[in-house]
Amino acid sequence: MGVARTEETSTSTNRKDSFAMGSDGPYYKREKTFYGFDFARNETRAVSDSEDDEGNNDDAKRLRDESKSFYINGCYRESVLRYTEAIRLHRESHSISSGDAILAALYGNRAAALMMTGAYEGAADDCHRALQCTVAMPATGGLDSGPVFRSKISCRMARALLKAGNVWEADKAFDSAIGSAKEALQLVAQSNAGAEETRAAEKILNQSITDATLGLSDVKRYRDALDGATKITADNANNKGMSVAADRRNSVQLLMFINSALMVSPGSMELHERRVNALASLKRWAELGNHCERLAAEIVKTDGIFTDDLAPLNPFPDIKAATSLKPDFFERNPDNAADPVALRILSPKAVCDAVMRLPNGILPLYLRSLRLEERYTEAAKAGASIEMHVNNSKHRGTRGIVPLAWLSNERDKLRRTMSWKERGDTLFRNGDYERAATKYAAC
């Protein structure tokens, strides 16, 4: 994704009730008022006499600095892990309140890193936590930690919701972010802040309004695409079978609408499932397999990041970290004409990692694509991995209902396909092309 690698430029939004502000919150003095998240210190908090707390504070600051460095260098997973550790240490050494600027900044910055790993729901949740940490902050004190910070984090939350596919909540959040930023601009104009700080605050707030407005445009683009897909689906249901050419044309148009929606919400598993079904209806099996494997490679970017307070958000709590599937497999050398991304395929071991992360609704068609593309080893190993996982009592129920009957049927189809293919090859080598064609057709 073409997102600038600075935490402060990522934006998102929050629910309107998160903008409630207490009037008696503590005053936060800053070493630096513009983007001074890492240098915030609560003047009302008593200095701890505990050497352990002081050690935790030093460790937390070191981790914050490391997190920022990792983020700037594009190491988003490592950035998330460092922020998580910094948050844990901060919470252990401080009494948590709704006026904790440092914790709010940690959550907000971790949300930016989570966004870059594709953990959009986790990012939205962190933005909400960041806003909750600012509830007790005064509306007029420290513009970069109050209205300006809330506006920016609200935009970030809205963007995370949109990318996750939660479009309806994102729509409300973008609207709320615009309203919040406009109110904050009025506060800035009425404040006694210096000219430089005022200009900086206005710049951030105006950028938040711009970002939220662009977000609303993306919401409309998503809805238009979804409306088009719904119409095509209805037409297909009413006219299916009347014309093969018309059916194919409608399926191609449906795929275009789904692709458009996925560009807005790449984290929507529902849209990925619809795209896989559309490709299956067009019998584009190689493209279907490539899409599933690229999706799995994106998902594996989140391996290991759901620790400590992020653990409840882990979509695959019982899945071990991938050993063969590399997150950058489809991103390496994208312009290599000798190894185009669209033709890359995973190794059998990487396929076993992939199927553990794909949604249940995609698995049957993915395994079918492996079989029809004559990737028999991959298909056999993938089916065995799924069956072993769902049969393990430790994991039973963690992936919902995966019917073992389907897995058994797919295994039988794979055996028959391999047998017919072998017989067809033998007939072909012997010059019996007509009978060979019959065996191949049965595959």
C-alpha positions in Angstrom: 0.0 0.0 0.0 1.2 3.5 -0.8 1.0 4.8 2.8 3.7 7.2 4.0 5.8 5.6 6.7 5.3 8.1 9.4 2.9 7.4 12.2 1.6 10.9 12.4 0.4 10.8 8.8 -1.9 7.8 9.2 -5.5 8.8 10.0 -8.8 7.2 11.3 -12.0 7.9 13.3 -14.1 7.1 16.3 -17.6 7.0 17.7 -19.1 10.3 18.6 -19.5 9.5 22.3 -15.8 9.1 22.6 -15.4 12.9 22.2 -16.9 13.5 25.6 -14.4 15.6 27.6 -14.3 16.2 31.3 -13.8 19.8 32.5 -11.7 19.0 35.5 -9.1 16.7 34.0 -5.4 17.1 34.8 -3.3 19.6 32.9 -0.6 18.0 30.7 2.5 20.0 30.3 4.7 19.1 27.2 8.3 19.5 26.3 7.1 20.0 22.8 3.5 20.8 21.7 3.5 19.7 18.1 3.4 15.9 17.8 5.0 15.7 21.2 3.4 12.4 22.1 6.5 10.7 23.3 7.5 13.7 25.5 4.2 14.1 27.4 4.3 14.2 31.2 1.4 14.5 33.5 2.2 17.3 36.0 -0.5 16.2 38.4 0.8 12.7 38.7 2.9 12.1 41.8 6.5 11.1 41.2 6.9 7.4 42.1 9.3 6.5 44.8 9.6 3.0 43.5 12.9 2.1 41.7 10.9 -0.6 39.8 8.5 2.1 38.5 11.4 4.3 37.5 13.0 1.4 35.7 9.7 0.6 34.0 9.4 4.3 32.8 12.9 4.1 31.4 12.2 0.8 29.6 8.9 2.1 28.3 10.6 5.2 26.8 13.3 3.1 25.2 10.6 0.8 23.8 8.6 3.8 22.4 11.8 5.1 20.7 12.5 1.6 19.3 8.8 1.3 18.1 9.0 4.6 16.3 12.3 3.6 14.6 10.9 0.3 13.5 7.8 2.0 12.1 9.8 4.5 10.1 11.9 1.7 8.6 8.9 -0.3 7.6 9.3 -3.0 10.2 5.6 -2.8 11.3 5.4 -6.2 13.1 8.4 -5.3 15.3 6.9 -1.9 15.9 3.6 -3.4 17.1 5.5 -5.7 19.5 7.6 -2.9 21.0 4.5 -0.7 21.5 2.7 -3.6 23.2 5.6 -4.1 25.6 5.7 -0.3 26.2 2.0 -0.3 27.0 2.3 -3.2 29.4 5.1 -1.5 31.3 3.3 1.8 31.4 0.1 0.2 32.7 2.1 -1.7 35.4 3.8 1.5 36.7 0.9 4.0 36.5 -2.6 4.1 37.7 -4.7 4.1 34.6 -7.1 7.0 34.1 -9.2 8.7 31.4 -6.6 11.5 31.2 -3.4 9.6 30.4 -1.7 11.3 27.4 1.2 9.0 27.2 -1.0 5.9 27.1 -3.3 7.5 24.6 -0.2 8.2 22.3 1.0 4.6 22.7 -2.4 3.3 21.6 -2.7 5.7 18.8 0.8 5.0 17.5 0.3 1.2 17.8 -2.9 1.6 15.8 -0.9 3.1 13.0 1.5 0.1 13.0 -1.4 -2.4 13.2 -2.9 -0.7 10.1 0.3 -1.4 8.2 0.2 -5.1 9.1 -3.4 -5.4 7.9 -4.8 -5.9 11.4 -7.5 -3.3 10.8 -9.9 -4.4 13.6 -7.1 -4.2 16.1 -6.2 -0.7 14.8 -9.7 0.5 15.2 -9.9 -0.9 18.7 -6.6 0.8 19.7 -7.9 4.1 18.4 -11.0 3.7 20.5 -8.7 3.0 23.6 -6.6 6.1 22.8 -9.7 8.3 22.7 -11.0 6.8 25.9 -7.6 7.8 27.5 -8.3 11.4 26.6 -11.9 11.7 27.9 -10.8 13.6 31.1 -8.5 16.0 29.3 -9.7 19.6 29.2 -10.9 21.0 25.9 -8.5 24.0 26.1 -5.3 22.6 27.5 -2.5 21.3 25.3 -4.0 21.5 21.8 -1.8 18.7 20.5 -3.0 16.3 23.2 -6.6 17.4 23.3 -8.8 18.4 20.3 -6.0 18.0 17.7 -4.9 14.6 18.9 -8.5 13.4 19.2 -9.3 14.6 15.7 -6.4 12.8 14.1 -7.0 9.5 16.0 -10.7 9.7 15.1 -9.7 9.8 11.4 -7.3 6.9 11.9 -10.1 4.9 13.5 -12.5 5.6 10.7 -10.0 4.5 8.1 -9.3 1.3 10.0 -13.0 0.5 10.2 -13.4 1.1 6.4 -10.4 -1.1 5.5 -11.9 -3.8 7.8 -15.1 -3.7 5.8 -17.2 -2.1 8.6 -18.4 0.5 6.2 -21.5 1.7 8.1 -19.5 2.4 11.3 -16.8 4.1 9.2 -19.3 6.4 7.5 -20.5 7.6 10.9 -17.0 7.9 12.2 -15.8 10.0 9.3 -18.8 12.4 9.8 -18.0 12.6 13.5 -14.3 13.3 12.8 -15.2 16.2 10.5 -17.5 17.7 13.1 -14.9 17.2 15.8 -12.2 18.8 13.8 -14.3 21.8 13.0 -15.2 22.3 16.6 -11.5 22.0 17.5 -10.6 24.7 14.9 -12.9 27.1 16.8 -11.2 26.2 20.0 -7.8 26.9 18.4 -9.0 30.3 17.1 -10.2 31.2 20.6 -7.1 30.0 22.5 -4.1 32.0 23.7 -1.6 29.7 22.1 1.4 31.1 20.2 1.3 31.7 16.5 3.5 28.7 15.6 1.5 26.3 17.7 -1.8 27.6 16.4 -0.6 27.2 12.8 0.6 23.6 13.5 -2.8 22.7 15.2 -4.8 24.2 12.3 -2.7 22.3 9.8 -3.4 19.0 11.5 -7.1 19.7 11.9 -7.5 20.8 8.3 -5.7 17.7 7.2 -8.1 15.6 9.3 -11.0 17.2 7.6 -9.5 16.5 4.2 -8.7 12.9 5.1 -12.2 12.3 6.5 -13.8 13.9 3.4 -11.7 11.6 1.2 -12.8 8.7 3.5 -16.5 9.6 2.8 -15.7 9.5 -0.9 -14.3 6.0 -0.5 -17.4 5.0 1.5 -19.5 6.1 -1.5 -17.3 4.2 -3.9 -17.7 1.1 -1.8 -21.5 1.4 -1.7 -21.7 2.1 -5.4 -19.6 -1.0 -6.1 -21.7 -3.1 -3.7 -25.0 -1.8 -5.3 -23.7 -2.8 -8.7 -22.7 -6.2 -7.5 -26.1 -6.8 -5.9 -27.9 -5.8 -9.1 -25.7 -8.1 -11.2 -26.3 -11.0 -8.7 -30.1 -10.5 -8.9 -29.9 -10.4 -12.7 -27.9 -13.6 -12.8 -30.5 -15.3 -10.5 -33.4 -14.2 -12.7 -31.8 -14.9 -16.1 -29.4 -17.8 -15.4 -29.1 -20.3 -18.2 -30.8 -18.1 -20.8 -27.5 -17.3 -22.5 -24.0 -18.6 -21.8 -22.5 -15.4 -23.2 -24.8 -13.2 -21.0 -24.0 -15.3 -17.9 -20.3 -14.9 -18.5 -20.6 -11.2 -19.2 -22.5 -10.7 -16.0 -20.0 -12.7 -14.0 -17.2 -10.5 -15.4 -19.0 -7.4 -14.4 -19.7 -8.8 -10.9 -16.0 -9.5 -10.5 -15.2 -5.9 -11.5 -17.6 -4.5 -8.9 -16.2 -6.8 -6.2 -12.6 -5.8 -7.1 -13.6 -2.1 -6.8 -15.0 -2.7 -3.3 -12.0 -4.7 -2.2 -9.7 -1.8 -3.1 -11.6 0.2 -0.5 -11.9 -2.6 2.1 -9.1 -5.1 1.7 -9.7 -6.5 5.1 -13.3 -7.6 4.4 -13.3 -11.4 4.4 -16.8 -11.4 3.0 -15.6 -9.6 -0.1 -12.7 -12.0 -0.5 -15.2 -14.9 -0.4 -17.4 -13.2 -3.0 -14.4 -12.7 -5.3 -13.4 -16.3 -5.0 -16.9 -17.4 -5.8 -17.0 -15.1 -8.8 -13.7 -16.5 -10.1 -15.0 -20.0 -9.6 -18.1 -19.2 -11.7 -15.7 -18.1 -14.5 -13.6 -21.2 -14.0 -10.5 -19.0 -13.6 -8.9 -21.5 -11.2 -5.3 -20.4 -11.5 -6.3 -16.8 -10.6 -8.5 -18.1 -7.8 -5.6 -20.0 -6.3 -3.3 -17.0 -6.7 -5.8 -14.8 -4.9 -6.2 -17.2 -2.0 -2.5 -17.5 -1.6 -1.8 -13.8 -1.7 -4.6 -13.3 0.9 -2.9 -15.9 3.2 0.4 -14.1 2.7 -1.2 -10.9 3.8 -2.8 -12.5 6.8 0.5 -14.1 7.9 1.9 -10.6 8.4 -0.1 -10.5 11.7 1.5 -13.7 13.0 2.7 -13.2 16.6 1.5 -9.6 17.1 -1.6 -10.5 19.1 0.0 -10.7 22.5 -0.8 -9.2 25.9 -3.8 -6.8 25.6 -4.2 -7.7 21.9 -4.6 -11.4 22.6 -8.5 -11.3 22.6 -8.4 -9.9 19.0 -6.4 -12.8 17.6 -8.4 -14.4 14.8 -6.4 -17.6 14.9 -5.5 -18.2 18.6 -4.7 -21.8 18.1 -2.6 -21.5 15.0 1.2 -21.7 15.2 3.4 -19.1 13.5 3.9 -19.9 9.8 7.3 -21.6 9.1 7.2 -21.8 5.3 4.7 -19.1 4.1 6.6 -15.8 4.0 4.6 -12.5 4.1 6.7 -10.9 1.4 6.6 -13.9 -1.1 4.3 -12.0 -3.5 6.0 -8.6 -2.8 9.6 -9.5 -3.6 10.8 -8.2 -7.0 7.3 -7.3 -8.3 8.7 -6.1 -11.7 10.6 -9.4 -12.4 9.3 -10.4 -15.8 10.7 -13.9 -15.4 8.7 -14.4 -12.2 5.5 -12.4 -12.4 3.5 -12.1 -9.2 0.3 -13.4 -10.9 2.0 -16.7 -11.8 3.7 -17.3 -8.5 2.6 -20.4 -6.5 3.3 -21.5 -3.0 5.3 -24.6 -2.1 3.4 -27.6 -0.6 4.6 -26.6 2.9 3.6 -23.0 2.5 0.2 -24.1 1.3 -0.2 -26.0 4.6 0.5 -22.7 6.4 -2.0 -20.9 4.1 -5.0 -23.1 4.6 -4.8 -22.6 8.3 -5.4 -18.9 7.8 -8.0 -18.8 5.1 -11.7 -18.3 5.9 -13.8 -21.5 5.9 -16.0 -20.2 3.1 -12.9 -20.0 0.8 -11.3 -23.4 1.6 -13.4 -25.7 -0.6 -12.8 -23.7 -3.7 -9.1 -23.2 -3.0 -8.5 -26.9 -2.6 -10.6 -27.5 -5.8 -8.4 -25.0 -7.6 -5.2 -26.9 -6.5 -6.7 -30.1 -7.8 -7.8 -28.6 -11.2 -4.5 -26.9 -11.7 -2.8 -30.3 -11.2 -1.1 -29.2 -8.0 -1.8 -32.6 -6.5 0.8 -32.6 -3.8 -0.3 -29.3 -2.5 -4.0 -30.3 -2.6 -3.3 -33.6 -0.7 -1.1 -31.9 2.0 -3.6 -29.0 2.4 -6.5 -31.4 2.9 -4.5 -33.5 5.4 -3.5 -30.4 7.4 -7.1 -29.2 7.6 -8.4 -32.6 8.6 -5.7 -33.0 11.3 -6.5 -29.6 12.7 -10.3 -30.0 13.0 -10.0 -33.5 14.4 -7.6 -32.4 17.1 -9.8 -32.0 20.3 -7.6 -29.1 21.4 -8.6 -27.1 18.3 -12.2 -28.4 17.8 -14.6 -25.5 17.3 -12.0 -22.8 17.0 -12.7 -22.5 13.2 -16.4 -22.9 13.5 -18.0 -25.7 11.6 -15.8 -27.2 8.9 -17.7 -30.3 7.6 -15.5 -33.3 7.5 -17.8 -34.8 4.9 -16.6 -32.1 2.5 -13.0 -32.8 3.2 -13.6 -36.5 2.6 -15.3 -35.9 -0.7 -12.5 -33.6 -1.8 -9.9 -36.2 -1.0 -11.9 -38.8 -3.0 -12.1 -36.4 -5.9 -8.4 -35.8 -5.8 -7.7 -39.5 -5.9 -10.0 -40.1 -8.9 -8.6 -37.0 -10.7 -5.0 -38.3 -10.2 -6.0 -41.7 -11.4 -7.8 -40.4 -14.5 -5.0 -38.1 -15.3 -2.5 -41.0 -15.2 -4.6 -43.1 -17.4 -5.1 -40.3 -19.8 -1.4 -39.7 -20.0 -0.8 -43.4 -20.8 -3.4 -43.4 -23.5 -2.0 -40.2 -25.0 1.5 -41.6 -25.1 0.1 -44.7 -26.9 -1.6 -42.5 -29.5 -5.1 -43.2 -28.3 -6.0 -39.5 -28.3 -9.8 -39.9 -28.2 -9.9 -42.1 -25.2 -7.2 -39.9 -23.6 -9.4 -36.8 -24.1 -12.3 -38.6 -22.3 -10.1 -39.3 -19.3 -8.9 -35.8 -19.2 -12.4 -34.5 -19.4 -13.4 -36.6 -16.4 -10.7 -34.8 -14.4 
